């Protein structure tokens, strides 16, 4: 693992990027263009005595894709690939859902796992029973579903899809490696169910706006994280609205919500 050297409020300890291979290397994610990361990557590639041939990107958020220009300047012969969406077509060769990507004896299956981002991929290394989970599942805490490109409905479907895989090791986009992947997947699904109950409870208790719900649900969470929490609550409300359990009302330039059950 080559750390992205970009710790922060949204990135935690920073972005994890991964080098695989022996003679021809695959790089999964590129960080966000921090010069210290570029130096670490160069050192790791040189120590391997191999050449970087392929760059795979899990999704188009800046902390995973932002370093692509610098990495390509360093390794102009490397091919860069990702699932389509959000960037100029000339930047990347497209990856198809469920495509088997082969290089230097490694086969990675690209699994389209939207939810955190509409273009999100996980990469499954079947021979090693290993999954590179990007931001779908993190080493610590839970993933955020932003309003722009996030979907709780898609997210839960993506988690259920991962349940069907034989995964013994999981390497996330942030945080430490996950030692019990199946337990972590179940934990994430249960966490979302719990959060949905909390959103419904907040509505029952009289909360009508997203900030009111966040204040009631995230009582122990520092205020700087409330904006991210608002995006998660919004996604829960979109799901509940689609299930005809909640109604959204525009009143005085503000979104308000009420129960339909």
Phi, psi and omega in degrees: 000135176248111184290143186285352178059036183224055178296151180179182182301317183266341184258355182062231180288353181121173181278134173271131170239154190230135174252128179233151174117175181242299180260327177236119189264147170252131173251125175259114182072160189231010185066203182238024173090022178287127182305323180297327177293317181302321179293319178295318180298314179301318179297317181293318179294316180296321179295331181283344184057029178240179178241144178282118185249335188216135176241123177245136182243131182288323179191172192269018175286147191304323184287354177247332186248347188296339180269005189298320182295316181295319181294321180290329174295322180288325185228073187295341180274350181287140177270132179254134184220148173199169174291140184298148174137121167094340185234160178303135182304333183287344184286323186227148164278138186287149172250132177272150176301133179070012177294141174265116183257120186243134176199127172054043178081000179255135174240120178246126175269126179274111183256117179287117186230070180293165180143298172287323176209148184292337182258017188288135173238143161254150179245121184253119178262092191297320183300328180259000183050047186237138178239132170262108196266359181056228179257010176292317178227131183253160179289332178220144179072197181234160183280149176266143173250099183290157177299322181276096176094352180271154178204119179293321179300313177296322183299313180295321177296322178294319177298318179297324179296319180296331179302332184279353183269151175272091185248123177254337177222143179226128179245112186272171177285344178212141175088180185286163176300150184258120188276333180233081187301318183296320177296322180293319178299313178299318178301318180294318179296315179296324178298318179293322177297319178298316182295324177297318177299321180293322176296315178296318178298320179296321177294317177302324183280355175111356176294136183236339179248161180298314177302323177296319179293317179299316180299327181279323186275317189259054186295329182263008185261131179303146184306322181302338181270356185293330178297318177295321178297324179298323179293321178294314179299319177303316179295322175298318180293322176300316178298313181295324177295319178295335178268008181058038177252345181221146176243137177261135181233130173270117182221119178060035181075012182232141175280129175234157185228147174217155182284148174248008183237000000 
